[in-house]
Amino acid sequence: MKKKDLDYFKEFLTSRLEELLGHADDTVSGMTSPKENFPDPTDRASLESDRNFMLRIRDRESKLIKKVKKAIERIENGTFGICETCGEDISIERVKARPVTTQCIECKTREEALEKALGL
């Protein structure tokens, strides 16, 4: 991969990481606000449902944060854009679509087919 492309992805991933970390901080501060008292159980259930949904989103984002950090590490150590399974270059189109990817499309397709066959 060209240095220009690596610089682009490093900048993109760094800004994405900052954005995700900002969301995490907002969620923590939102969860520590004073408890609201709802006389109506339906209102309370709605609030709890919204909070659970927000926590699920933040859990997914925390997993993405780990992947973004690993992608930045791969840029720094020179392995970004190289498939961890076969060692071939990952197409630039795939990296643009999923910058945290670690596999080329062929290896990922094979892996997903195997998971489907095994029922995972």
Beta strands, then each sheet from edge to edge (+ up, - down):
end
